[in-house]
């Protein structure tokens, strides 16, 4: 099926392959194509892997082909950026958390825990990272981080909705999330 696109005031017919590779596929349609292909692979193989998707996408007639970057120089650079991102995410330092709590025997007990946390956190600009203490001390960056973490918690809750062993924890988190909004 060919699609018309406007170029300099006139329509031009493009192939489905061009339509896919130019990022013209609406997100919902793209999701449907990907979900359909994943289901097909799962039905055929009984499992799905990233390698299976890449292998399917290699064939130029595959509906997945246009969703992959096939130019090696571009793909290699994207892969290096992914590796760099993983390095940033792996950068951690030790922090000490001190909590005071009251008990019946002793009115004040101090507990000290050692925790490894990310040293670098996302800043305000996409793709930039800043030292943890800087992000947490600057109001706008801190608020953006809090919103992002609340989103992560909501995503986690959605992902475990059908796991009864986690229902109690999920319900508690969702209750707190609703109060945080």
C-alpha positions as CSV (number, residue, x, y, z in Angstrom):
1,X,0.0,0.0,0.0
2,X,1.5,3.3,-1.0
3,X,0.9,6.5,1.0
4,X,0.8,10.1,-0.3
5,X,2.9,12.7,1.4
6,X,3.2,16.4,0.6
7,X,6.5,17.7,-0.5
8,X,6.9,21.3,-1.5
9,X,3.2,21.8,-2.1
10,X,2.7,18.6,-4.1
11,X,1.8,15.1,-3.2
12,X,4.3,12.3,-3.6
13,X,3.7,8.6,-3.3
14,X,6.0,6.8,-0.9
15,X,6.3,3.1,-0.2
16,X,5.3,1.5,3.2
17,X,9.0,1.0,3.9
18,X,9.7,4.7,3.5
19,X,6.6,5.5,5.6
20,X,8.0,3.3,8.4
21,X,11.6,4.4,8.2
22,X,10.8,8.1,8.2
23,X,9.1,7.9,11.6
24,X,5.7,8.7,10.1
25,X,3.9,5.8,11.8
26,X,1.6,7.1,14.5
27,X,2.6,5.6,17.9
28,X,-0.6,3.5,18.3
29,X,-0.1,2.0,14.8
30,X,3.6,1.3,15.5
31,X,2.7,-0.4,18.8
32,X,0.0,-2.5,17.0
33,X,2.6,-3.6,14.4
34,X,5.2,-4.5,17.0
35,X,2.7,-6.3,19.2
36,X,1.4,-8.3,16.3
37,X,4.9,-9.3,15.3
38,X,5.9,-10.2,18.8
39,X,2.7,-12.3,19.1
40,X,3.5,-14.1,15.8
41,X,7.1,-14.8,16.9
42,X,5.8,-16.1,20.3
43,X,3.3,-18.4,18.7
44,X,5.9,-19.7,16.4
45,X,8.8,-20.1,18.9
46,X,7.1,-20.2,22.3
47,X,9.3,-17.4,23.4
48,X,10.5,-13.9,22.3
49,X,13.9,-12.3,22.6
50,X,15.6,-9.1,21.4
51,X,17.7,-11.3,19.1
52,X,14.6,-12.9,17.5
53,X,13.1,-9.4,16.8
54,X,16.4,-8.3,15.2
55,X,16.6,-11.5,13.1
56,X,13.0,-11.0,12.0
57,X,13.6,-7.4,11.2
58,X,16.6,-8.1,8.9
59,X,14.3,-9.2,6.1
60,X,13.4,-6.1,4.2
61,X,9.9,-7.4,3.7
62,X,9.4,-7.7,7.5
63,X,7.0,-5.2,9.1
64,X,9.7,-4.7,11.8
65,X,12.5,-3.8,9.3
66,X,11.7,-0.1,9.2
67,X,11.8,0.2,13.0
68,X,15.5,-0.7,13.2
69,X,18.6,1.3,12.3
70,X,20.4,-0.6,9.6
71,X,23.2,1.8,8.8
72,X,26.1,0.4,10.8
73,X,27.9,3.7,11.5
74,X,24.7,5.2,13.0
75,X,23.8,2.0,14.9
76,X,27.4,1.8,16.3
77,X,27.2,5.4,17.6
78,X,23.8,4.8,19.2
79,X,25.3,1.6,20.8
80,X,28.2,3.6,22.2
81,X,25.8,6.2,23.6
82,X,23.9,3.3,25.3
83,X,27.1,2.0,26.8
84,X,28.0,5.5,28.1
85,X,24.6,5.8,29.6
86,X,25.0,2.4,31.3
87,X,28.4,3.7,32.7
88,X,26.7,6.8,34.1
89,X,23.9,4.7,35.7
90,X,26.5,2.4,37.3
91,X,28.3,5.2,39.0
92,X,27.5,4.9,42.6
93,X,28.7,6.1,45.9
94,X,28.1,5.1,49.5
95,X,25.9,7.2,51.7
96,X,24.9,6.8,55.3
97,X,21.3,7.0,56.4
98,X,20.7,7.7,60.0
99,X,17.3,7.2,61.5
100,X,16.1,7.8,65.0
101,X,13.2,5.8,66.4
102,X,11.5,5.4,69.7
103,X,11.2,2.1,71.5
104,X,9.6,1.2,74.8
105,X,12.9,0.5,76.5
106,X,14.9,3.4,75.1
107,X,13.3,6.6,74.1
108,X,15.7,7.2,71.3
109,X,17.7,4.7,69.3
110,X,19.8,5.6,66.3
111,X,20.2,3.2,63.5
112,X,22.8,3.7,60.8
113,X,22.5,2.0,57.4
114,X,24.9,2.1,54.5
115,X,23.3,2.4,51.1
116,X,24.8,2.6,47.6
117,X,23.0,5.2,45.5
118,X,23.6,6.7,42.1
119,X,26.2,9.4,42.2
120,X,24.8,11.0,39.0
121,X,21.2,11.9,38.5
122,X,19.4,13.3,35.4
123,X,19.5,17.1,35.4
124,X,16.9,19.4,33.8
125,X,18.2,18.9,30.2
126,X,17.6,15.6,28.5
127,X,20.7,13.5,28.4
128,X,22.6,15.5,31.0
129,X,23.5,14.3,34.4
130,X,24.6,16.1,37.5
131,X,26.0,15.1,40.9
132,X,23.3,13.7,43.2
133,X,23.7,16.4,45.9
134,X,23.3,19.2,43.3
135,X,20.1,17.7,41.9
136,X,18.7,17.2,45.4
137,X,19.5,20.7,46.6
138,X,18.1,22.6,43.5
139,X,14.3,22.9,43.7
140,X,13.5,22.5,40.0
141,X,15.8,19.5,39.5
142,X,14.6,17.9,42.7
143,X,10.9,18.3,41.7
144,X,11.6,16.8,38.3
145,X,13.4,13.8,39.9
146,X,10.5,13.3,42.4
147,X,8.0,13.3,39.5
148,X,10.1,10.8,37.5
149,X,10.4,8.5,40.6
150,X,6.7,8.7,41.2
151,X,6.1,7.7,37.6
152,X,8.5,4.7,38.1
153,X,6.5,3.6,41.1
154,X,3.2,3.9,39.2
155,X,4.7,1.9,36.3
156,X,5.9,-0.8,38.8
157,X,2.4,-0.9,40.3
158,X,0.9,-1.4,36.8
159,X,3.3,-4.1,36.0
160,X,2.5,-6.3,39.1
161,X,-1.3,-5.8,39.2
162,X,-1.8,-9.5,38.5
163,X,0.8,-10.8,41.0
164,X,-1.2,-11.5,44.2
165,X,1.9,-11.9,46.4
166,X,2.7,-8.2,45.7
167,X,-0.9,-6.9,46.0
168,X,-0.5,-5.6,49.6
169,X,2.6,-3.6,48.7
170,X,1.1,-2.4,45.4
171,X,-2.0,-1.2,47.2
172,X,0.0,0.7,49.8
173,X,2.2,2.4,47.2
174,X,-0.9,3.3,45.1
175,X,-2.6,4.8,48.1
176,X,0.5,7.0,48.8
177,X,0.8,7.9,45.1
178,X,-2.8,9.1,45.0
179,X,-2.1,11.3,48.1
180,X,1.2,12.6,46.5
181,X,-0.7,13.9,43.4
